[in-house]
Amino acid sequence: MVTVFCWIKVPSQRSGGVVDKLKEIKEVVEAAAVYGHYDVIVKIKAPNMEVIDELIMDKIQSLESVESTETYVVVGSMHWKRK
């Protein structure tokens, strides 16, 4: 399983609409509007990088209002999660 975090830049007052659209993508496990240079942060889990590539390039970047994305792949051996 591959985990990535994707930061998304959108125009003013469009974050909520993008978060709503991201709910429709099954690999998106978490999404939130945030303050800062980027407007939305997304956590994605997929079985492999091919799925991640398709998801970012074909689904997320093609959403109306998405201006740009920046994606970070989690280093699996150095990832922990509080339970």
mmCIF file of the C-alpha atoms, coordinates in Angstrom:
data_MODEL
# 
_entry.id   MODEL 
# 
loop_
_atom_site.group_PDB 
_atom_site.id 
_atom_site.type_symbol 
_atom_site.label_atom_id 
_atom_site.label_alt_id 
_atom_site.label_comp_id 
_atom_site.label_asym_id 
_atom_site.label_entity_id 
_atom_site.label_seq_id 
_atom_site.pdbx_PDB_ins_code 
_atom_site.Cartn_x 
_atom_site.Cartn_y 
_atom_site.Cartn_z 
_atom_site.occupancy 
_atom_site.B_iso_or_equiv 
_atom_site.pdbx_formal_charge 
_atom_site.auth_seq_id 
_atom_site.auth_comp_id 
_atom_site.auth_asym_id 
_atom_site.auth_atom_id 
_atom_site.pdbx_PDB_model_num 
ATOM 1  C CA . MET A 1 1  ? 0.000   0.000  0.000   1.00 0.00 ? 1  MET A CA 1 
ATOM 2  C CA . VAL A 1 2  ? 1.292   3.458  -0.952  1.00 0.00 ? 2  VAL A CA 1 
ATOM 3  C CA . THR A 1 3  ? 0.361   6.539  1.063   1.00 0.00 ? 3  THR A CA 1 
ATOM 4  C CA . VAL A 1 4  ? 0.755   10.060 -0.289  1.00 0.00 ? 4  VAL A CA 1 
ATOM 5  C CA . PHE A 1 5  ? -0.116  13.553 0.848   1.00 0.00 ? 5  PHE A CA 1 
ATOM 6  C CA . CYS A 1 6  ? -1.169  15.958 -1.874  1.00 0.00 ? 6  CYS A CA 1 
ATOM 7  C CA . TRP A 1 7  ? -1.365  19.729 -1.441  1.00 0.00 ? 7  TRP A CA 1 
ATOM 8  C CA . ILE A 1 8  ? -3.780  21.464 -3.814  1.00 0.00 ? 8  ILE A CA 1 
ATOM 9  C CA . LYS A 1 9  ? -3.916  25.115 -4.865  1.00 0.00 ? 9  LYS A CA 1 
ATOM 10 C CA . VAL A 1 10 ? -7.358  26.505 -5.781  1.00 0.00 ? 10 VAL A CA 1 
ATOM 11 C CA . PRO A 1 11 ? -8.827  29.989 -6.339  1.00 0.00 ? 11 PRO A CA 1 
ATOM 12 C CA . SER A 1 12 ? -10.298 31.915 -3.403  1.00 0.00 ? 12 SER A CA 1 
ATOM 13 C CA . GLN A 1 13 ? -13.480 30.470 -1.926  1.00 0.00 ? 13 GLN A CA 1 
ATOM 14 C CA . ARG A 1 14 ? -13.289 27.230 -3.927  1.00 0.00 ? 14 ARG A CA 1 
ATOM 15 C CA . SER A 1 15 ? -11.743 24.956 -1.267  1.00 0.00 ? 15 SER A CA 1 
ATOM 16 C CA . GLY A 1 16 ? -15.060 23.573 -0.036  1.00 0.00 ? 16 GLY A CA 1 
ATOM 17 C CA . GLY A 1 17 ? -16.159 22.530 -3.503  1.00 0.00 ? 17 GLY A CA 1 
ATOM 18 C CA . VAL A 1 18 ? -12.885 20.732 -4.149  1.00 0.00 ? 18 VAL A CA 1 
ATOM 19 C CA . VAL A 1 19 ? -13.075 18.933 -0.782  1.00 0.00 ? 19 VAL A CA 1 
ATOM 20 C CA . ASP A 1 20 ? -16.616 17.804 -1.676  1.00 0.00 ? 20 ASP A CA 1 
ATOM 21 C CA . LYS A 1 21 ? -15.431 16.437 -5.055  1.00 0.00 ? 21 LYS A CA 1 
ATOM 22 C CA . LEU A 1 22 ? -12.533 14.596 -3.393  1.00 0.00 ? 22 LEU A CA 1 
ATOM 23 C CA . LYS A 1 23 ? -15.042 12.670 -1.237  1.00 0.00 ? 23 LYS A CA 1 
ATOM 24 C CA . GLU A 1 24 ? -16.130 10.879 -4.415  1.00 0.00 ? 24 GLU A CA 1 
ATOM 25 C CA . ILE A 1 25 ? -12.655 9.355  -4.994  1.00 0.00 ? 25 ILE A CA 1 
ATOM 26 C CA . LYS A 1 26 ? -12.388 6.092  -3.040  1.00 0.00 ? 26 LYS A CA 1 
ATOM 27 C CA . GLU A 1 27 ? -8.599  6.269  -2.584  1.00 0.00 ? 27 GLU A CA 1 
ATOM 28 C CA . VAL A 1 28 ? -8.897  9.640  -0.839  1.00 0.00 ? 28 VAL A CA 1 
ATOM 29 C CA . VAL A 1 29 ? -9.038  8.747  2.854   1.00 0.00 ? 29 VAL A CA 1 
ATOM 30 C CA . GLU A 1 30 ? -8.922  12.297 4.206   1.00 0.00 ? 30 GLU A CA 1 
ATOM 31 C CA . ALA A 1 31 ? -9.234  15.829 2.821   1.00 0.00 ? 31 ALA A CA 1 
ATOM 32 C CA . ALA A 1 32 ? -9.315  19.239 4.481   1.00 0.00 ? 32 ALA A CA 1 
ATOM 33 C CA . ALA A 1 33 ? -9.315  22.905 3.553   1.00 0.00 ? 33 ALA A CA 1 
ATOM 34 C CA . VAL A 1 34 ? -6.287  24.611 5.137   1.00 0.00 ? 34 VAL A CA 1 
ATOM 35 C CA . TYR A 1 35 ? -4.794  28.082 5.485   1.00 0.00 ? 35 TYR A CA 1 
ATOM 36 C CA . GLY A 1 36 ? -1.471  28.847 3.823   1.00 0.00 ? 36 GLY A CA 1 
ATOM 37 C CA . HIS A 1 37 ? 0.230   28.630 0.460   1.00 0.00 ? 37 HIS A CA 1 
ATOM 38 C CA . TYR A 1 38 ? -1.965  25.664 -0.502  1.00 0.00 ? 38 TYR A CA 1 
ATOM 39 C CA . ASP A 1 39 ? -5.692  25.504 0.095   1.00 0.00 ? 39 ASP A CA 1 
ATOM 40 C CA . VAL A 1 40 ? -6.513  21.790 0.410   1.00 0.00 ? 40 VAL A CA 1 
ATOM 41 C CA . ILE A 1 41 ? -4.527  18.865 1.793   1.00 0.00 ? 41 ILE A CA 1 
ATOM 42 C CA . VAL A 1 42 ? -5.401  15.288 0.851   1.00 0.00 ? 42 VAL A CA 1 
ATOM 43 C CA . LYS A 1 43 ? -4.285  11.918 2.200   1.00 0.00 ? 43 LYS A CA 1 
ATOM 44 C CA . ILE A 1 44 ? -4.445  9.147  -0.372  1.00 0.00 ? 44 ILE A CA 1 
ATOM 45 C CA . LYS A 1 45 ? -3.922  5.390  -0.015  1.00 0.00 ? 45 LYS A CA 1 
ATOM 46 C CA . ALA A 1 46 ? -3.611  3.158  -3.065  1.00 0.00 ? 46 ALA A CA 1 
ATOM 47 C CA . PRO A 1 47 ? -2.205  -0.291 -3.851  1.00 0.00 ? 47 PRO A CA 1 
ATOM 48 C CA . ASN A 1 48 ? 0.651   1.011  -6.038  1.00 0.00 ? 48 ASN A CA 1 
ATOM 49 C CA . MET A 1 49 ? 2.187   4.062  -7.701  1.00 0.00 ? 49 MET A CA 1 
ATOM 50 C CA . GLU A 1 50 ? 0.399   3.421  -10.993 1.00 0.00 ? 50 GLU A CA 1 
ATOM 51 C CA . VAL A 1 51 ? -2.917  4.049  -9.243  1.00 0.00 ? 51 VAL A CA 1 
ATOM 52 C CA . ILE A 1 52 ? -1.468  7.146  -7.543  1.00 0.00 ? 52 ILE A CA 1 
ATOM 53 C CA . ASP A 1 53 ? -0.207  8.489  -10.889 1.00 0.00 ? 53 ASP A CA 1 
ATOM 54 C CA . GLU A 1 54 ? -3.611  8.032  -12.513 1.00 0.00 ? 54 GLU A CA 1 
ATOM 55 C CA . LEU A 1 55 ? -5.426  9.470  -9.530  1.00 0.00 ? 55 LEU A CA 1 
ATOM 56 C CA . ILE A 1 56 ? -3.310  12.639 -9.278  1.00 0.00 ? 56 ILE A CA 1 
ATOM 57 C CA . MET A 1 57 ? -2.890  13.319 -12.987 1.00 0.00 ? 57 MET A CA 1 
ATOM 58 C CA . ASP A 1 58 ? -6.258  12.198 -14.359 1.00 0.00 ? 58 ASP A CA 1 
ATOM 59 C CA . LYS A 1 59 ? -8.707  12.748 -11.515 1.00 0.00 ? 59 LYS A CA 1 
ATOM 60 C CA . ILE A 1 60 ? -7.436  15.402 -9.105  1.00 0.00 ? 60 ILE A CA 1 
ATOM 61 C CA . GLN A 1 61 ? -5.639  17.700 -11.553 1.00 0.00 ? 61 GLN A CA 1 
ATOM 62 C CA . SER A 1 62 ? -8.667  17.610 -13.863 1.00 0.00 ? 62 SER A CA 1 
ATOM 63 C CA . LEU A 1 63 ? -11.091 18.799 -11.189 1.00 0.00 ? 63 LEU A CA 1 
ATOM 64 C CA . GLU A 1 64 ? -12.530 22.219 -11.919 1.00 0.00 ? 64 GLU A CA 1 
ATOM 65 C CA . SER A 1 65 ? -10.807 24.860 -9.755  1.00 0.00 ? 65 SER A CA 1 
ATOM 66 C CA . VAL A 1 66 ? -7.585  22.870 -9.213  1.00 0.00 ? 66 VAL A CA 1 
ATOM 67 C CA . GLU A 1 67 ? -4.736  25.178 -10.235 1.00 0.00 ? 67 GLU A CA 1 
ATOM 68 C CA . SER A 1 68 ? -1.794  23.025 -9.127  1.00 0.00 ? 68 SER A CA 1 
ATOM 69 C CA . THR A 1 69 ? -0.792  20.113 -6.928  1.00 0.00 ? 69 THR A CA 1 
ATOM 70 C CA . GLU A 1 70 ? 2.278   19.101 -4.964  1.00 0.00 ? 70 GLU A CA 1 
ATOM 71 C CA . THR A 1 71 ? 2.502   15.463 -3.932  1.00 0.00 ? 71 THR A CA 1 
ATOM 72 C CA . TYR A 1 72 ? 4.647   13.744 -1.296  1.00 0.00 ? 72 TYR A CA 1 
ATOM 73 C CA . VAL A 1 73 ? 5.068   9.958  -1.112  1.00 0.00 ? 73 VAL A CA 1 
ATOM 74 C CA . VAL A 1 74 ? 5.349   8.532  2.402   1.00 0.00 ? 74 VAL A CA 1 
ATOM 75 C CA . VAL A 1 75 ? 8.487   6.512  3.171   1.00 0.00 ? 75 VAL A CA 1 
ATOM 76 C CA . GLY A 1 76 ? 6.787   3.345  4.398   1.00 0.00 ? 76 GLY A CA 1 
ATOM 77 C CA . SER A 1 77 ? 9.521   2.193  6.760   1.00 0.00 ? 77 SER A CA 1 
ATOM 78 C CA . MET A 1 78 ? 9.505   5.580  8.535   1.00 0.00 ? 78 MET A CA 1 
ATOM 79 C CA . HIS A 1 79 ? 5.762   6.036  8.927   1.00 0.00 ? 79 HIS A CA 1 
ATOM 80 C CA . TRP A 1 80 ? 3.869   5.578  12.159  1.00 0.00 ? 80 TRP A CA 1 
ATOM 81 C CA . LYS A 1 81 ? 0.370   6.461  13.237  1.00 0.00 ? 81 LYS A CA 1 
ATOM 82 C CA . ARG A 1 82 ? -1.010  7.159  16.694  1.00 0.00 ? 82 ARG A CA 1 
ATOM 83 C CA . LYS A 1 83 ? -3.809  4.748  17.556  1.00 0.00 ? 83 LYS A CA 1 
# 
